[in-house]
Amino acid sequence: MLDIMFFVKTALLTAVIVALLQIKVGGNTLEVEAHQFIQTSSLIQPLHEVAESGVVLIRKGIKWSSEQINSRWHRNKLPMKKDSGFWQRSESYERDVAKKKEAQAEQDQPGSTENKQ
């Protein structure tokens, strides 16, 4: 029950804030004024630089991690592809597939009696 009340309170608070931001002061709404203030604030440039640095850090971390994984993967020579011998079909499956291909090839031949119908 407490979870539902938290959700209801949060939804109502959000609706009230959104409604208040639509009030016009002068020629603009409070939402536009707040947006312009945030864009022209002196705090924005340092925050922007911190965010850019965080993005660069994440990219370098992902690149380093993938290089480490790839180097260890190749060093241990683990199979990576289906045709590398890691995945093997059973002999009975291979025989069944070959028989089906032969039967299909016989049906597809132009001189076949089944195609003359």
Backbone atoms as SQL, in Angstrom:
CREATE TABLE atoms (id INTEGER PRIMARY KEY, chain TEXT, resi INTEGER, resn TEXT, atom TEXT, x REAL, y REAL, z REAL);
INSERT INTO atoms VALUES
  (1, 'A', 1, 'MET', 'N', 0.819, -1.194, 0.000),
  (2, 'A', 1, 'MET', 'CA', 0.000, 0.000, 0.000),
  (3, 'A', 1, 'MET', 'C', 0.862, 1.257, 0.000),
  (4, 'A', 2, 'LEU', 'N', 1.979, 1.195, 0.711),
  (5, 'A', 2, 'LEU', 'CA', 2.856, 2.358, 0.761),
  (6, 'A', 2, 'LEU', 'C', 3.455, 2.665, -0.609),
  (7, 'A', 3, 'ASP', 'N', 3.715, 1.605, -1.390),
  (8, 'A', 3, 'ASP', 'CA', 4.258, 1.822, -2.726),
  (9, 'A', 3, 'ASP', 'C', 3.270, 2.572, -3.610),
  (10, 'A', 4, 'ILE', 'N', 2.013, 2.230, -3.512),
  (11, 'A', 4, 'ILE', 'CA', 0.993, 2.898, -4.318),
  (12, 'A', 4, 'ILE', 'C', 0.865, 4.358, -3.896),
  (13, 'A', 5, 'MET', 'N', 0.896, 4.612, -2.588),
  (14, 'A', 5, 'MET', 'CA', 0.799, 5.991, -2.106),
  (15, 'A', 5, 'MET', 'C', 2.001, 6.812, -2.569),
  (16, 'A', 6, 'PHE', 'N', 3.179, 6.209, -2.554),
  (17, 'A', 6, 'PHE', 'CA', 4.371, 6.916, -3.043),
  (18, 'A', 6, 'PHE', 'C', 4.191, 7.284, -4.511),
  (19, 'A', 7, 'PHE', 'N', 3.691, 6.338, -5.302),
  (20, 'A', 7, 'PHE', 'CA', 3.469, 6.587, -6.723),
  (21, 'A', 7, 'PHE', 'C', 2.458, 7.715, -6.929),
  (22, 'A', 8, 'VAL', 'N', 1.360, 7.666, -6.191),
  (23, 'A', 8, 'VAL', 'CA', 0.313, 8.685, -6.328),
  (24, 'A', 8, 'VAL', 'C', 0.857, 10.058, -5.941),
  (25, 'A', 9, 'LYS', 'N', 1.568, 10.141, -4.807),
  (26, 'A', 9, 'LYS', 'CA', 2.142, 11.427, -4.376),
  (27, 'A', 9, 'LYS', 'C', 3.115, 11.970, -5.413),
  (28, 'A', 10, 'THR', 'N', 3.970, 11.103, -5.947),
  (29, 'A', 10, 'THR', 'CA', 4.956, 11.535, -6.936),
  (30, 'A', 10, 'THR', 'C', 4.271, 12.016, -8.210),
  (31, 'A', 11, 'ALA', 'N', 3.236, 11.295, -8.652),
  (32, 'A', 11, 'ALA', 'CA', 2.509, 11.702, -9.856),
  (33, 'A', 11, 'ALA', 'C', 1.821, 13.051, -9.641),
  (34, 'A', 12, 'LEU', 'N', 1.210, 13.247, -8.473),
  (35, 'A', 12, 'LEU', 'CA', 0.554, 14.530, -8.197),
  (36, 'A', 12, 'LEU', 'C', 1.556, 15.672, -8.127),
  (37, 'A', 13, 'LEU', 'N', 2.682, 15.440, -7.466),
  (38, 'A', 13, 'LEU', 'CA', 3.707, 16.468, -7.381),
  (39, 'A', 13, 'LEU', 'C', 4.230, 16.842, -8.768),
  (40, 'A', 14, 'THR', 'N', 4.432, 15.846, -9.609),
  (41, 'A', 14, 'THR', 'CA', 4.889, 16.097, -10.982),
  (42, 'A', 14, 'THR', 'C', 3.857, 16.915, -11.742),
  (43, 'A', 15, 'ALA', 'N', 2.589, 16.564, -11.625),
  (44, 'A', 15, 'ALA', 'CA', 1.527, 17.302, -12.316),
  (45, 'A', 15, 'ALA', 'C', 1.469, 18.749, -11.836),
  (46, 'A', 16, 'VAL', 'N', 1.633, 18.983, -10.541),
  (47, 'A', 16, 'VAL', 'CA', 1.614, 20.341, -10.005),
  (48, 'A', 16, 'VAL', 'C', 2.793, 21.148, -10.537),
  (49, 'A', 17, 'ILE', 'N', 3.968, 20.559, -10.547),
  (50, 'A', 17, 'ILE', 'CA', 5.162, 21.277, -11.047),
  (51, 'A', 17, 'ILE', 'C', 4.996, 21.622, -12.516),
  (52, 'A', 18, 'VAL', 'N', 4.522, 20.669, -13.317),
  (53, 'A', 18, 'VAL', 'CA', 4.324, 20.928, -14.744),
  (54, 'A', 18, 'VAL', 'C', 3.286, 22.029, -14.946),
  (55, 'A', 19, 'ALA', 'N', 2.224, 22.008, -14.176),
  (56, 'A', 19, 'ALA', 'CA', 1.190, 23.041, -14.296),
  (57, 'A', 19, 'ALA', 'C', 1.746, 24.407, -13.905),
  (58, 'A', 20, 'LEU', 'N', 2.544, 24.472, -12.837),
  (59, 'A', 20, 'LEU', 'CA', 3.127, 25.747, -12.420),
  (60, 'A', 20, 'LEU', 'C', 4.102, 26.300, -13.461),
  (61, 'A', 21, 'LEU', 'N', 4.818, 25.424, -14.141),
  (62, 'A', 21, 'LEU', 'CA', 5.776, 25.886, -15.148),
  (63, 'A', 21, 'LEU', 'C', 5.094, 26.461, -16.383),
  (64, 'A', 22, 'GLN', 'N', 3.798, 26.251, -16.531),
  (65, 'A', 22, 'GLN', 'CA', 3.073, 26.780, -17.689),
  (66, 'A', 22, 'GLN', 'C', 2.541, 28.195, -17.450),
  (67, 'A', 23, 'ILE', 'N', 2.738, 28.746, -16.264),
  (68, 'A', 23, 'ILE', 'CA', 2.285, 30.103, -15.952),
  (69, 'A', 23, 'ILE', 'C', 3.162, 31.098, -16.704),
  (70, 'A', 24, 'LYS', 'N', 2.495, 32.062, -17.354),
  (71, 'A', 24, 'LYS', 'CA', 3.232, 33.068, -18.112),
  (72, 'A', 24, 'LYS', 'C', 3.635, 34.227, -17.216),
  (73, 'A', 25, 'VAL', 'N', 4.904, 34.589, -17.320),
  (74, 'A', 25, 'VAL', 'CA', 5.431, 35.763, -16.627),
  (75, 'A', 25, 'VAL', 'C', 6.036, 36.631, -17.719),
  (76, 'A', 26, 'GLY', 'N', 5.458, 37.818, -17.928),
  (77, 'A', 26, 'GLY', 'CA', 5.920, 38.633, -19.041),
  (78, 'A', 26, 'GLY', 'C', 5.452, 37.980, -20.338),
  (79, 'A', 27, 'GLY', 'N', 6.366, 37.745, -21.250),
  (80, 'A', 27, 'GLY', 'CA', 6.002, 37.125, -22.532),
  (81, 'A', 27, 'GLY', 'C', 6.301, 35.647, -22.589),
  (82, 'A', 28, 'ASN', 'N', 6.967, 35.114, -21.567),
  (83, 'A', 28, 'ASN', 'CA', 7.368, 33.704, -21.590),
  (84, 'A', 28, 'ASN', 'C', 6.793, 32.947, -20.413),
  (85, 'A', 29, 'THR', 'N', 6.718, 31.636, -20.569),
  (86, 'A', 29, 'THR', 'CA', 6.285, 30.795, -19.449),
  (87, 'A', 29, 'THR', 'C', 7.469, 30.594, -18.508),
  (88, 'A', 30, 'LEU', 'N', 7.171, 30.143, -17.295),
  (89, 'A', 30, 'LEU', 'CA', 8.238, 29.862, -16.335),
  (90, 'A', 30, 'LEU', 'C', 9.164, 28.765, -16.862),
  (91, 'A', 31, 'GLU', 'N', 8.618, 27.846, -17.642),
  (92, 'A', 31, 'GLU', 'CA', 9.428, 26.767, -18.215),
  (93, 'A', 31, 'GLU', 'C', 10.488, 27.335, -19.161),
  (94, 'A', 32, 'VAL', 'N', 10.083, 28.269, -20.021),
  (95, 'A', 32, 'VAL', 'CA', 11.030, 28.889, -20.952),
  (96, 'A', 32, 'VAL', 'C', 12.069, 29.698, -20.185),
  (97, 'A', 33, 'GLU', 'N', 11.622, 30.425, -19.172),
  (98, 'A', 33, 'GLU', 'CA', 12.558, 31.214, -18.364),
  (99, 'A', 33, 'GLU', 'C', 13.581, 30.323, -17.669),
  (100, 'A', 34, 'ALA', 'N', 13.113, 29.213, -17.098),
  (101, 'A', 34, 'ALA', 'CA', 14.031, 28.287, -16.425),
  (102, 'A', 34, 'ALA', 'C', 15.010, 27.680, -17.422),
  (103, 'A', 35, 'HIS', 'N', 14.523, 27.347, -18.597),
  (104, 'A', 35, 'HIS', 'CA', 15.396, 26.777, -19.630),
  (105, 'A', 35, 'HIS', 'C', 16.463, 27.775, -20.058),
  (106, 'A', 36, 'GLN', 'N', 16.080, 29.019, -20.268),
  (107, 'A', 36, 'GLN', 'CA', 17.048, 30.046, -20.660),
  (108, 'A', 36, 'GLN', 'C', 18.057, 30.297, -19.537),
  (109, 'A', 37, 'PHE', 'N', 17.603, 30.292, -18.293),
  (110, 'A', 37, 'PHE', 'CA', 18.516, 30.483, -17.169),
  (111, 'A', 37, 'PHE', 'C', 19.555, 29.366, -17.119),
  (112, 'A', 38, 'ILE', 'N', 19.085, 28.139, -17.312),
  (113, 'A', 38, 'ILE', 'CA', 20.004, 26.994, -17.271),
  (114, 'A', 38, 'ILE', 'C', 21.023, 27.082, -18.410),
  (115, 'A', 39, 'GLN', 'N', 20.583, 27.516, -19.585),
  (116, 'A', 39, 'GLN', 'CA', 21.500, 27.606, -20.718),
  (117, 'A', 39, 'GLN', 'C', 22.538, 28.704, -20.536),
  (118, 'A', 40, 'THR', 'N', 22.169, 29.794, -19.893),
  (119, 'A', 40, 'THR', 'CA', 23.090, 30.931, -19.763),
  (120, 'A', 40, 'THR', 'C', 23.821, 30.956, -18.425),
  (121, 'A', 41, 'SER', 'N', 23.586, 29.991, -17.572),
  (122, 'A', 41, 'SER', 'CA', 24.215, 29.959, -16.258),
  (123, 'A', 41, 'SER', 'C', 25.722, 29.733, -16.374),
  (124, 'A', 42, 'SER', 'N', 26.460, 30.315, -15.437),
  (125, 'A', 42, 'SER', 'CA', 27.922, 30.170, -15.455),
  (126, 'A', 42, 'SER', 'C', 28.356, 28.771, -15.003),
  (127, 'A', 43, 'LEU', 'N', 27.474, 28.013, -14.412),
  (128, 'A', 43, 'LEU', 'CA', 27.799, 26.654, -13.979),
  (129, 'A', 43, 'LEU', 'C', 27.758, 25.639, -15.119),
  (130, 'A', 44, 'ILE', 'N', 27.141, 26.005, -16.220),
  (131, 'A', 44, 'ILE', 'CA', 26.929, 25.050, -17.296),
  (132, 'A', 44, 'ILE', 'C', 28.235, 24.631, -17.973),
  (133, 'A', 45, 'GLN', 'N', 29.128, 25.547, -18.254),
  (134, 'A', 45, 'GLN', 'CA', 30.367, 25.200, -18.955),
  (135, 'A', 45, 'GLN', 'C', 31.201, 24.180, -18.181),
  (136, 'A', 46, 'PRO', 'N', 31.476, 24.373, -16.891),
  (137, 'A', 46, 'PRO', 'CA', 32.227, 23.339, -16.170),
  (138, 'A', 46, 'PRO', 'C', 31.493, 21.992, -16.117),
  (139, 'A', 47, 'LEU', 'N', 30.165, 22.026, -15.965),
  (140, 'A', 47, 'LEU', 'CA', 29.409, 20.775, -15.957),
  (141, 'A', 47, 'LEU', 'C', 29.476, 20.078, -17.313),
  (142, 'A', 48, 'HIS', 'N', 29.437, 20.868, -18.375),
  (143, 'A', 48, 'HIS', 'CA', 29.551, 20.315, -19.717),
  (144, 'A', 48, 'HIS', 'C', 30.905, 19.646, -19.910),
  (145, 'A', 49, 'GLU', 'N', 31.965, 20.280, -19.427),
  (146, 'A', 49, 'GLU', 'CA', 33.306, 19.699, -19.549),
  (147, 'A', 49, 'GLU', 'C', 33.418, 18.409, -18.737),
  (148, 'A', 50, 'VAL', 'N', 32.815, 18.380, -17.554),
  (149, 'A', 50, 'VAL', 'CA', 32.832, 17.165, -16.732),
  (150, 'A', 50, 'VAL', 'C', 32.079, 16.043, -17.447),
  (151, 'A', 51, 'ALA', 'N', 30.943, 16.377, -18.033),
  (152, 'A', 51, 'ALA', 'CA', 30.170, 15.363, -18.754),
  (153, 'A', 51, 'ALA', 'C', 30.946, 14.818, -19.943),
  (154, 'A', 52, 'GLU', 'N', 31.621, 15.709, -20.691),
  (155, 'A', 52, 'GLU', 'CA', 32.431, 15.258, -21.824),
  (156, 'A', 52, 'GLU', 'C', 33.561, 14.341, -21.353),
  (157, 'A', 53, 'SER', 'N', 34.185, 14.699, -20.249),
  (158, 'A', 53, 'SER', 'CA', 35.257, 13.858, -19.710),
  (159, 'A', 53, 'SER', 'C', 34.724, 12.489, -19.296),
  (160, 'A', 54, 'GLY', 'N', 33.540, 12.456, -18.731),
  (161, 'A', 54, 'GLY', 'CA', 32.924, 11.184, -18.360),
  (162, 'A', 54, 'GLY', 'C', 32.650, 10.310, -19.565),
  (163, 'A', 55, 'VAL', 'N', 32.186, 10.921, -20.646),
  (164, 'A', 55, 'VAL', 'CA', 31.931, 10.170, -21.880),
  (165, 'A', 55, 'VAL', 'C', 33.233, 9.599, -22.425),
  (166, 'A', 56, 'VAL', 'N', 34.295, 10.412, -22.438),
  (167, 'A', 56, 'VAL', 'CA', 35.595, 9.940, -22.918),
  (168, 'A', 56, 'VAL', 'C', 36.097, 8.801, -22.043),
  (169, 'A', 57, 'LEU', 'N', 35.949, 8.925, -20.729),
  (170, 'A', 57, 'LEU', 'CA', 36.379, 7.875, -19.811),
  (171, 'A', 57, 'LEU', 'C', 35.630, 6.571, -20.071),
  (172, 'A', 58, 'ILE', 'N', 34.335, 6.653, -20.268),
  (173, 'A', 58, 'ILE', 'CA', 33.536, 5.454, -20.536),
  (174, 'A', 58, 'ILE', 'C', 33.953, 4.820, -21.853),
  (175, 'A', 59, 'ARG', 'N', 34.154, 5.637, -22.898),
  (176, 'A', 59, 'ARG', 'CA', 34.573, 5.091, -24.199),
  (177, 'A', 59, 'ARG', 'C', 35.915, 4.393, -24.096),
  (178, 'A', 60, 'LYS', 'N', 36.869, 5.031, -23.416),
  (179, 'A', 60, 'LYS', 'CA', 38.187, 4.414, -23.274),
  (180, 'A', 60, 'LYS', 'C', 38.104, 3.142, -22.444),
  (181, 'A', 61, 'GLY', 'N', 37.282, 3.139, -21.419),
  (182, 'A', 61, 'GLY', 'CA', 37.112, 1.946, -20.592),
  (183, 'A', 61, 'GLY', 'C', 36.511, 0.792, -21.372),
  (184, 'A', 62, 'ILE', 'N', 35.517, 1.073, -22.191),
  (185, 'A', 62, 'ILE', 'CA', 34.905, 0.032, -23.014),
  (186, 'A', 62, 'ILE', 'C', 35.904, -0.486, -24.035),
  (187, 'A', 63, 'LYS', 'N', 36.654, 0.422, -24.664),
  (188, 'A', 63, 'LYS', 'CA', 37.654, 0.006, -25.654),
  (189, 'A', 63, 'LYS', 'C', 38.720, -0.866, -24.994),
  (190, 'A', 64, 'TRP', 'N', 39.228, -0.449, -23.830),
  (191, 'A', 64, 'TRP', 'CA', 40.255, -1.217, -23.136),
  (192, 'A', 64, 'TRP', 'C', 39.728, -2.586, -22.741),
  (193, 'A', 65, 'SER', 'N', 38.492, -2.624, -22.214),
  (194, 'A', 65, 'SER', 'CA', 37.898, -3.896, -21.800),
  (195, 'A', 65, 'SER', 'C', 37.739, -4.844, -22.973),
  (196, 'A', 66, 'SER', 'N', 37.245, -4.331, -24.098),
  (197, 'A', 66, 'SER', 'CA', 37.059, -5.203, -25.257),
  (198, 'A', 66, 'SER', 'C', 38.400, -5.684, -25.800),
  (199, 'A', 67, 'GLU', 'N', 39.435, -4.835, -25.765),
  (200, 'A', 67, 'GLU', 'CA', 40.756, -5.274, -26.206),
  (201, 'A', 67, 'GLU', 'C', 41.300, -6.368, -25.292),
  (202, 'A', 68, 'GLN', 'N', 41.095, -6.218, -23.978),
  (203, 'A', 68, 'GLN', 'CA', 41.556, -7.243, -23.037),
  (204, 'A', 68, 'GLN', 'C', 40.832, -8.569, -23.265),
  (205, 'A', 69, 'ILE', 'N', 39.537, -8.494, -23.462),
  (206, 'A', 69, 'ILE', 'CA', 38.760, -9.714, -23.691),
  (207, 'A', 69, 'ILE', 'C', 39.187, -10.375, -24.995),
  (208, 'A', 70, 'ASN', 'N', 39.341, -9.575, -26.054),
  (209, 'A', 70, 'ASN', 'CA', 39.738, -10.141, -27.342),
  (210, 'A', 70, 'ASN', 'C', 41.122, -10.750, -27.285),
  (211, 'A', 71, 'SER', 'N', 42.063, -10.096, -26.604),
  (212, 'A', 71, 'SER', 'CA', 43.419, -10.634, -26.550),
  (213, 'A', 71, 'SER', 'C', 43.436, -11.941, -25.765),
  (214, 'A', 72, 'ARG', 'N', 42.672, -12.028, -24.706),
  (215, 'A', 72, 'ARG', 'CA', 42.626, -13.275, -23.929),
  (216, 'A', 72, 'ARG', 'C', 41.877, -14.354, -24.687),
  (217, 'A', 73, 'TRP', 'N', 40.863, -13.971, -25.430),
  (218, 'A', 73, 'TRP', 'CA', 40.086, -14.926, -26.213),
  (219, 'A', 73, 'TRP', 'C', 40.972, -15.568, -27.266),
  (220, 'A', 74, 'HIS', 'N', 41.733, -14.730, -27.986),
  (221, 'A', 74, 'HIS', 'CA', 42.599, -15.246, -29.048),
  (222, 'A', 74, 'HIS', 'C', 43.803, -15.978, -28.475),
  (223, 'A', 75, 'ARG', 'N', 44.304, -15.543, -27.342),
  (224, 'A', 75, 'ARG', 'CA', 45.468, -16.184, -26.748),
  (225, 'A', 75, 'ARG', 'C', 45.132, -17.615, -26.319),
  (226, 'A', 76, 'ASN', 'N', 43.938, -17.818, -25.824),
  (227, 'A', 76, 'ASN', 'CA', 43.519, -19.152, -25.410),
  (228, 'A', 76, 'ASN', 'C', 42.989, -19.987, -26.572),
  (229, 'A', 77, 'LYS', 'N', 42.879, -19.358, -27.722),
  (230, 'A', 77, 'LYS', 'CA', 42.389, -20.016, -28.941),
  (231, 'A', 77, 'LYS', 'C', 41.056, -20.704, -28.720),
  (232, 'A', 78, 'LEU', 'N', 40.157, -19.982, -28.116),
  (233, 'A', 78, 'LEU', 'CA', 38.825, -20.521, -27.915),
  (234, 'A', 78, 'LEU', 'C', 38.063, -20.459, -29.233),
  (235, 'A', 79, 'PRO', 'N', 37.261, -21.458, -29.541),
  (236, 'A', 79, 'PRO', 'CA', 36.509, -21.430, -30.794),
  (237, 'A', 79, 'PRO', 'C', 35.474, -20.316, -30.773),
  (238, 'A', 80, 'MET', 'N', 35.401, -19.598, -31.867),
  (239, 'A', 80, 'MET', 'CA', 34.485, -18.470, -31.927),
  (240, 'A', 80, 'MET', 'C', 33.409, -18.661, -32.985),
  (241, 'A', 81, 'LYS', 'N', 33.644, -19.509, -33.981),
  (242, 'A', 81, 'LYS', 'CA', 32.706, -19.635, -35.080),
  (243, 'A', 81, 'LYS', 'C', 32.076, -21.010, -35.068),
  (244, 'A', 82, 'LYS', 'N', 30.920, -21.078, -35.661),
  (245, 'A', 82, 'LYS', 'CA', 30.184, -22.324, -35.712),
  (246, 'A', 82, 'LYS', 'C', 30.940, -23.380, -36.521),
  (247, 'A', 83, 'ASP', 'N', 31.622, -22.955, -37.566),
  (248, 'A', 83, 'ASP', 'CA', 32.318, -23.909, -38.437),
  (249, 'A', 83, 'ASP', 'C', 33.737, -24.224, -37.969),
  (250, 'A', 84, 'SER', 'N', 34.118, -23.795, -36.794),
  (251, 'A', 84, 'SER', 'CA', 35.476, -24.015, -36.311),
  (252, 'A', 84, 'SER', 'C', 35.665, -25.390, -35.693),
  (253, 'A', 85, 'GLY', 'N', 34.622, -26.199, -35.651),
  (254, 'A', 85, 'GLY', 'CA', 34.735, -27.516, -35.058),
  (255, 'A', 85, 'GLY', 'C', 34.152, -27.578, -33.664),
  (256, 'A', 86, 'PHE', 'N', 33.813, -26.461, -33.116),
  (257, 'A', 86, 'PHE', 'CA', 33.243, -26.433, -31.771),
  (258, 'A', 86, 'PHE', 'C', 31.826, -26.996, -31.802),
  (259, 'A', 87, 'TRP', 'N', 31.059, -26.570, -32.805),
  (260, 'A', 87, 'TRP', 'CA', 29.698, -27.061, -32.973),
  (261, 'A', 87, 'TRP', 'C', 29.734, -28.159, -34.020),
  (262, 'A', 88, 'GLN', 'N', 29.421, -29.363, -33.638),
  (263, 'A', 88, 'GLN', 'CA', 29.418, -30.503, -34.550),
  (264, 'A', 88, 'GLN', 'C', 28.003, -31.071, -34.660),
  (265, 'A', 89, 'ARG', 'N', 27.590, -31.358, -35.885),
  (266, 'A', 89, 'ARG', 'CA', 26.314, -32.019, -36.111),
  (267, 'A', 89, 'ARG', 'C', 26.520, -33.524, -35.995),
  (268, 'A', 90, 'SER', 'N', 25.477, -34.227, -35.623),
  (269, 'A', 90, 'SER', 'CA', 25.585, -35.683, -35.542),
  (270, 'A', 90, 'SER', 'C', 25.625, -36.255, -36.951),
  (271, 'A', 91, 'GLU', 'N', 26.173, -37.454, -37.063),
  (272, 'A', 91, 'GLU', 'CA', 26.287, -38.090, -38.378),
  (273, 'A', 91, 'GLU', 'C', 24.912, -38.401, -38.953),
  (274, 'A', 92, 'SER', 'N', 23.981, -38.817, -38.102),
  (275, 'A', 92, 'SER', 'CA', 22.635, -39.135, -38.597),
  (276, 'A', 92, 'SER', 'C', 21.952, -37.878, -39.150),
  (277, 'A', 93, 'TYR', 'N', 22.172, -36.749, -38.512),
  (278, 'A', 93, 'TYR', 'CA', 21.600, -35.500, -39.018),
  (279, 'A', 93, 'TYR', 'C', 22.199, -35.154, -40.379),
  (280, 'A', 94, 'GLU', 'N', 23.512, -35.303, -40.497),
  (281, 'A', 94, 'GLU', 'CA', 24.181, -35.001, -41.773),
  (282, 'A', 94, 'GLU', 'C', 23.658, -35.924, -42.875),
  (283, 'A', 95, 'ARG', 'N', 23.428, -37.217, -42.559),
  (284, 'A', 95, 'ARG', 'CA', 22.902, -38.156, -43.561),
  (285, 'A', 95, 'ARG', 'C', 21.489, -37.758, -43.974),
  (286, 'A', 96, 'ASP', 'N', 20.652, -37.383, -43.010),
  (287, 'A', 96, 'ASP', 'CA', 19.285, -36.977, -43.318),
  (288, 'A', 96, 'ASP', 'C', 19.255, -35.743, -44.212),
  (289, 'A', 97, 'VAL', 'N', 20.107, -34.788, -43.926),
  (290, 'A', 97, 'VAL', 'CA', 20.173, -33.568, -44.737),
  (291, 'A', 97, 'VAL', 'C', 20.627, -33.911, -46.157),
  (292, 'A', 98, 'ALA', 'N', 21.615, -34.780, -46.272),
  (293, 'A', 98, 'ALA', 'CA', 22.109, -35.173, -47.593),
  (294, 'A', 98, 'ALA', 'C', 21.010, -35.887, -48.385),
  (295, 'A', 99, 'LYS', 'N', 20.239, -36.774, -47.746),
  (296, 'A', 99, 'LYS', 'CA', 19.152, -37.474, -48.428),
  (297, 'A', 99, 'LYS', 'C', 18.088, -36.492, -48.898),
  (298, 'A', 100, 'LYS', 'N', 17.750, -35.521, -48.048),
  (299, 'A', 100, 'LYS', 'CA', 16.744, -34.525, -48.425),
  (300, 'A', 100, 'LYS', 'C', 17.210, -33.691, -49.607),
  (301, 'A', 101, 'LYS', 'N', 18.503, -33.351, -49.626),
  (302, 'A', 101, 'LYS', 'CA', 19.041, -32.570, -50.749),
  (303, 'A', 101, 'LYS', 'C', 19.010, -33.387, -52.031),
  (304, 'A', 102, 'GLU', 'N', 19.334, -34.670, -51.934),
  (305, 'A', 102, 'GLU', 'CA', 19.296, -35.534, -53.115),
  (306, 'A', 102, 'GLU', 'C', 17.871, -35.660, -53.632),
  (307, 'A', 103, 'ALA', 'N', 16.917, -35.865, -52.745),
  (308, 'A', 103, 'ALA', 'CA', 15.517, -35.987, -53.154),
  (309, 'A', 103, 'ALA', 'C', 15.033, -34.694, -53.793),
  (310, 'A', 104, 'GLN', 'N', 15.424, -33.548, -53.234),
  (311, 'A', 104, 'GLN', 'CA', 15.031, -32.256, -53.799),
  (312, 'A', 104, 'GLN', 'C', 15.659, -32.060, -55.174),
  (313, 'A', 105, 'ALA', 'N', 16.920, -32.475, -55.333),
  (314, 'A', 105, 'ALA', 'CA', 17.606, -32.335, -56.618),
  (315, 'A', 105, 'ALA', 'C', 16.934, -33.207, -57.672),
  (316, 'A', 106, 'GLU', 'N', 16.492, -34.411, -57.290),
  (317, 'A', 106, 'GLU', 'CA', 15.808, -35.291, -58.251),
  (318, 'A', 106, 'GLU', 'C', 14.480, -34.691, -58.674),
  (319, 'A', 107, 'GLN', 'N', 13.755, -34.059, -57.748),
  (320, 'A', 107, 'GLN', 'CA', 12.477, -33.439, -58.082),
  (321, 'A', 107, 'GLN', 'C', 12.661, -32.219, -58.965),
  (322, 'A', 108, 'ASP', 'N', 13.754, -31.519, -58.793),
  (323, 'A', 108, 'ASP', 'CA', 13.994, -30.282, -59.536),
  (324, 'A', 108, 'ASP', 'C', 14.523, -30.526, -60.938),
  (325, 'A', 109, 'GLN', 'N', 14.903, -31.743, -61.280),
  (326, 'A', 109, 'GLN', 'CA', 15.435, -32.015, -62.623),
  (327, 'A', 109, 'GLN', 'C', 14.331, -31.871, -63.646),
  (328, 'A', 110, 'PRO', 'N', 14.633, -31.302, -64.834),
  (329, 'A', 110, 'PRO', 'CA', 13.611, -31.053, -65.852),
  (330, 'A', 110, 'PRO', 'C', 12.989, -32.345, -66.415),
  (331, 'A', 111, 'GLY', 'N', 13.700, -33.464, -66.434),
  (332, 'A', 111, 'GLY', 'CA', 13.175, -34.704, -66.981),
  (333, 'A', 111, 'GLY', 'C', 12.443, -35.549, -65.982),
  (334, 'A', 112, 'SER', 'N', 12.206, -35.050, -64.807),
  (335, 'A', 112, 'SER', 'CA', 11.582, -35.828, -63.743),
  (336, 'A', 112, 'SER', 'C', 10.113, -36.066, -64.071),
  (337, 'A', 113, 'THR', 'N', 9.597, -37.260, -63.752),
  (338, 'A', 113, 'THR', 'CA', 8.200, -37.583, -64.039),
  (339, 'A', 113, 'THR', 'C', 7.237, -36.817, -63.139),
  (340, 'A', 114, 'GLU', 'N', 7.656, -36.443, -61.971),
  (341, 'A', 114, 'GLU', 'CA', 6.771, -35.739, -61.050),
  (342, 'A', 114, 'GLU', 'C', 6.488, -34.315, -61.524),
  (343, 'A', 115, 'ASN', 'N', 7.427, -33.704, -62.250),
  (344, 'A', 115, 'ASN', 'CA', 7.244, -32.327, -62.718),
  (345, 'A', 115, 'ASN', 'C', 6.373, -32.259, -63.957),
  (346, 'A', 116, 'LYS', 'N', 6.090, -33.374, -64.621),
  (347, 'A', 116, 'LYS', 'CA', 5.317, -33.358, -65.876),
  (348, 'A', 116, 'LYS', 'C', 3.820, -33.305, -65.627),
  (349, 'A', 117, 'GLN', 'N', 3.359, -33.352, -64.435),
  (350, 'A', 117, 'GLN', 'CA', 1.917, -33.388, -64.144),
  (351, 'A', 117, 'GLN', 'C', 1.245, -32.122, -64.507);
